[in-house]
Amino acid sequence: MRDNHAPKTIRLDEYRPPAFLVDTVELDFDLRPGTTTVTAQLNMRRNPAHLDSPAECVLNGVALVIKKLSINQSELAADQFDYADDVLTLKDVPDAFVLNSVVEIQPEKNTALEGLYVSKGMYCTQCEAEGFRHITFFPDRPDVLSKFTTTVRASKAEYPLLLSNGNPVEQGEDGDRHWVRWEDPFAKPCYLFALVAGDLACLEDTFVTCSGRTVALRIYAEQRDLNKLGHAMDSLKRAMRWDEDVYGREYDLDIYMIVAVSHFNMGAMENKGLNVFNTSCVLAHPQTTTDAGFQRVEAVVAHEYFHNWSGNRVTCRDWFQLSLKEGFTVFRDQSFSADMHSAAVKRVEDVDLLRTVQFAEDGGPMAHPVRPNSYQKIDNFYTVTIYEKGAEVVRMQYNLLGAEKFRHASDAYFERFDGQAVTCDDFVNCMEEFGGVDLSKFRRWYQQAGTPRVCVEDDFSNGVYTLRISQQTPPTPGQGEKLPLMIPFSLALLDEEGNKLALDKDAAYQKMLIVDEACQTFTFDVPVKPVPSMLRGFSAPVNLDYDYTDAQLAVLLAHDDDGYSRWNAAQQLFHGAVQRVARGADAKDEVAALVAPIESVLKSAEADPAGAALILTLPSEVSLGEKFTPLDPEIVAQARAKIEQQIGQQLLEHWRKIAIRFPDTAYSADALSIGQRSLCQRALAYRAAAKEEQLDLLLMERYHSADNMTARLGALRLLVWNNLSGSDEALKHFEQEWREEALVMDQWFAVQAGKPDVTEQEIRALFAHELFDWSTPNRVRAVLSTFINGNLTAFHSSNGVGYQLFSESLSRLDKINPQIAARLAGAFAIMPRLESGRRALMNQQVASLRSGSCSANLSEVLSRVVVQS
């Protein structure tokens, strides 16, 4: 699909209710090779909420071949409608009418994976955000809610399984073909429509809801993957019970289905009753899936299930409100994962992603508010700002209200707006009403882009500790001036021995300060000058500017009982060391000062190995690069490597003892076992950085003897990334053993694309590999996304070959799948921060792309990057 007309800018302040509503939809799909015929009957009426009564009815439709159109059983003549620029205009329509249409589409040719398409012989759909218009004519917007009845017809032999939303109500046969009719009793927007037809295996189970109803649970995948569905099923049942216990939300249909699909642009899709999942988010087995993969499956299964209420039963009025459903649901899935495992570890993982990826987005040319003001292609706004920052905005409201009041407010939100399409303001209004908190300044979090910088100065005199806290949000594209935000600022005070100090006469040891002015002062009566533990639990998504000494950070790292604060103290110590080495300091001396703090973490590692592994992990090159302006990625990488090597060498005996303290045991995906494997892998990484003799032999033995993919892939990565003896042999062995497992081979491709010294020729060789496929998003991300986002050293090679390779790849990919091309193109957003030489080389490639033929998706991203460069 190419966009041959200039994309229109859609603006929030121009929102108008739909002119027509669709009460019911009856769809009939006749699936045949080459061409699918879609027959639709829409019962339509004028919307009384619309301010005027246009004579025309406008519907969306992309690449549809019209075979028949009729209104109230009267076929339309050519002069009674217009179909141009993906819009069908019906002229002189009555106030209420039945629109019948018959169109033809070609799912087999749909490489953009929007609407109905074919993946490995299976028909499936992806309709969010605007995919339904690729299926039939419809007012494709989320505030048109309709009840759907869907009939699917296909060959019995080729497609024995025919699925759609809701409950199956009727089925039959017609010679060598058969059909199934599905009815969804709940009104929904068309973006939640789903259809699947194929020959799939099924894992079945049941769940008894809190009211005693039995729900059939079915997860579908290829027959060869049936043994990889157990973890997803267990995760689904835990999520269903958790949502009942924590939010009081019970499932509402008789059946809940998940289908695993190999070709999918996103992670998964919450279609009502019929979730369609990327295989990477549903398949899990110890032999083929890493610990991170197991955790991702659990989180994504929960996320999509939670959407049944926060997204489906209550949906968003327009796409500017996307974070209403996504931010809230991410907060819910984060809370679920925290309850299932370690809350402290989960919080650190979420904060690390936010600070590394979302803060960079907020500080660059792609910055936009949690509720954007405008867009050209809404597909480009499925971002970490909408999802992760949106979740932080909900979390702040949770912290401001407290658990009990937040539950009352969320109950009211679900009950008040059930079956409606609403806004972020409606959500905040419920929080404000039932929380008894004035959130007028808090609403600015939805309106303003950028990461606030909170500056703290302190003073201790005569038993009084004074904090002066100021806030300022930097300018972002389209927003030059920012107003103060309402910032929940969690605080505790420690003495030099790590004991908590009382903050008031009631002996409270922790307080949530409310910072909602440009500058505020807080005072506390304490006996000694304290060490402040600030933003505990990362209580707000802000950059904290406070001049901690290394001694203060060591106190927090050794004694603070807040998991985030301990991790953050370690990160600051590491950041400082890398920055000083980049300026010429001796890495050996820098690490010598870190030995004692690191040893304190290692001593208590048995109690929380996952937390220890996170604390002992150096900040990524991406995170470190945020502190350098202008940015030379090579300098950052070299400084980080020197620190890593010295940590490995100066604490080598400690790293060796980790393997003894945490010996390999039979695989289990429980939190403790995952943490132990993570810490062992971190120790091996430091031993590799230290260039320990004969480590290659140990890693080769570990690679061959491992009984799980976490250990095997971890050994392979260290062999390859450190150019150790045996790496080529291990890569060949891995390919031969796992070439039939697509998700495992994605890891094989990613390991090579992420090698720090990978060359342009090696990346091109991966593209040329017989198993590489430009039409498979997972495989493209495994190579290209790893290269541009996870391998800054190679991508930002000073000669610019990485940029040229990326530009060529985007040009090719854009012709196949514009959504994926546009999302990857966000890597260009770093351009304004690069040193002048690299910035000029990258700008040449962006200019070259823009001078060619780009999709609307890619064009919008490139135009935003160029404006700021």
Disulfide bonds with the S-S distance in Angstrom:
none
